Amino acid sequence: MTFRSISCTLLLLASVPALAQEPAPVAAQPATLNDDLRAKFVAQTPDDVVASKLIGLSIRNGDNATIGSVADVVFDSRRAVKSYVVSVGGFLGLNAKYVAVAPEALKLSRNDGGTLDAVIETDKDQLRAAPEYVYLGSEPKK
């Protein structure tokens, strides 16, 4: 045997007991969440209004004329509906004007088939004359 092979053998033998002497893993308590942090799950009820069914919904007035559609819903800091953004005029979204109406102005109900109806007591001319709703960050440059 050469000196080199003896050195390697001694190193190998010296490291084996060190590997065997590693402490056994300590069983830790499983991670848990207190009840305040657990997800709360909610089931849908027939009275619920789902946003995906609301966006794009045609809005009629008292004369049963379609005067716009729901383009968006704005929530306040408490996550309550602050306004509905209504798309007025235009064709297929081109040249449409957006106005925000108070949530109490838009009457939502369900028809006999269970689908949503949206009615507002105004006309297209009043909506067109209303101040335009401009999304923050998309204001025109001056």
C-alpha positions as CSV (number, residue, x, y, z in Angstrom):
1,M,0.0,0.0,0.0
2,T,1.1,3.4,-0.7
3,F,1.2,6.3,1.7
4,R,-1.6,8.0,-0.3
5,S,-4.0,5.0,-0.1
6,I,-3.3,4.6,3.6
7,S,-4.1,8.3,4.2
8,C,-7.4,8.0,2.2
9,T,-8.4,4.8,4.1
10,L,-7.7,6.5,7.5
11,L,-9.7,9.6,6.5
12,L,-12.6,7.4,5.4
13,L,-12.5,5.4,8.6
14,A,-12.3,8.5,10.7
15,S,-15.3,10.0,9.0
16,V,-17.6,7.0,9.4
17,P,-18.0,7.3,13.2
18,A,-18.8,11.0,12.8
19,L,-21.6,10.3,10.3
20,A,-23.0,7.6,12.7
21,Q,-23.0,10.0,15.6
22,E,-25.3,12.7,14.1
23,P,-28.1,13.4,16.5
24,A,-31.5,12.0,15.7
25,P,-33.9,14.6,14.3
26,V,-36.2,16.1,17.0
27,A,-39.9,15.7,16.3
28,A,-41.3,19.2,16.0
29,Q,-44.9,20.2,16.6
30,P,-46.8,20.6,13.4
31,A,-47.4,24.1,12.1
32,T,-50.9,25.3,13.0
33,L,-52.9,28.4,12.5
34,N,-55.1,29.9,15.1
35,D,-58.8,30.4,14.2
36,D,-58.3,34.0,13.3
37,L,-56.1,33.1,10.4
38,R,-58.0,30.2,9.0
39,A,-59.8,30.7,5.7
40,K,-63.5,31.1,6.0
41,F,-65.5,29.6,3.2
42,V,-68.9,30.9,2.1
43,A,-71.5,29.2,0.0
44,Q,-73.4,31.1,-2.7
45,T,-77.1,32.0,-2.1
46,P,-79.8,32.7,-4.6
47,D,-79.7,36.4,-3.6
48,D,-76.0,36.9,-4.3
49,V,-74.9,39.0,-7.3
50,V,-71.8,37.6,-8.9
51,A,-69.6,40.3,-10.5
52,S,-69.0,38.2,-13.7
53,K,-72.7,38.2,-14.4
54,L,-72.9,41.9,-13.7
55,I,-70.1,43.2,-15.9
56,G,-71.5,43.7,-19.4
57,L,-75.2,43.6,-18.2
58,S,-77.4,45.9,-20.3
59,I,-79.0,48.7,-18.4
60,R,-82.5,49.8,-19.3
61,N,-84.5,52.9,-18.2
62,G,-88.1,53.1,-17.1
63,D,-89.2,53.2,-20.8
64,N,-87.5,49.8,-21.3
65,A,-84.9,51.4,-23.6
66,T,-81.3,50.1,-23.4
67,I,-79.2,53.1,-22.4
68,G,-75.8,51.5,-21.5
69,S,-74.1,48.6,-19.9
70,V,-72.2,47.9,-16.6
71,A,-68.5,48.3,-17.5
72,D,-67.1,48.0,-13.9
73,V,-67.8,48.1,-10.2
74,V,-65.9,50.5,-7.9
75,F,-65.4,49.5,-4.2
76,D,-64.5,51.8,-1.4
77,S,-61.9,51.1,1.3
78,R,-64.4,49.1,3.3
79,R,-65.0,46.9,0.1
80,A,-68.6,48.2,-0.2
81,V,-69.8,49.1,-3.7
82,K,-69.0,52.8,-4.2
83,S,-70.3,53.1,-7.8
84,Y,-71.1,51.3,-11.0
85,V,-69.2,52.4,-14.1
86,V,-71.6,52.6,-17.0
87,S,-70.6,52.4,-20.6
88,V,-72.7,54.8,-22.7
89,G,-72.8,55.1,-26.5
90,G,-70.1,53.8,-28.8
91,F,-70.2,50.5,-30.8
92,L,-68.5,47.4,-29.5
93,G,-66.6,49.5,-26.9
94,L,-65.3,52.0,-29.4
95,N,-66.0,55.7,-28.6
96,A,-67.9,54.7,-25.5
97,K,-68.0,57.1,-22.6
98,Y,-67.8,55.9,-19.0
99,V,-69.7,57.5,-16.2
100,A,-70.0,56.4,-12.6
101,V,-73.4,56.2,-11.0
102,A,-74.2,55.8,-7.3
103,P,-75.1,52.2,-6.3
104,E,-78.6,53.3,-5.2
105,A,-79.3,54.7,-8.7
106,L,-79.0,51.3,-10.3
107,K,-81.8,49.0,-9.4
108,L,-80.8,45.3,-9.7
109,S,-83.4,42.6,-9.7
110,R,-83.9,39.0,-11.0
111,N,-86.4,38.2,-13.7
112,D,-88.5,35.0,-13.8
113,G,-85.6,33.1,-15.4
114,G,-83.3,34.1,-12.6
115,T,-81.0,36.4,-14.7
116,L,-80.2,39.9,-13.6
117,D,-82.0,43.0,-14.8
118,A,-80.5,46.5,-14.3
119,V,-82.7,49.6,-14.5
120,I,-81.8,53.2,-13.9
121,E,-84.2,56.2,-14.0
122,T,-82.4,58.4,-16.5
123,D,-81.9,58.5,-20.3
124,K,-78.9,58.3,-22.7
125,D,-78.7,62.1,-23.0
126,Q,-78.4,62.6,-19.2
127,L,-75.7,59.9,-19.1
128,R,-73.8,61.4,-22.0
129,A,-73.9,64.8,-20.3
130,A,-72.6,63.3,-17.0
131,P,-68.9,63.8,-16.0
132,E,-66.7,61.2,-17.6
133,Y,-65.3,58.6,-15.3
134,V,-61.5,58.4,-15.7
135,Y,-59.5,55.6,-14.2
136,L,-56.6,56.7,-12.0
137,G,-53.4,56.4,-14.0
138,S,-55.1,56.8,-17.3
139,E,-55.7,60.6,-17.1
140,P,-54.8,62.4,-20.3
141,K,-51.3,64.0,-20.3
142,K,-51.4,67.8,-20.1
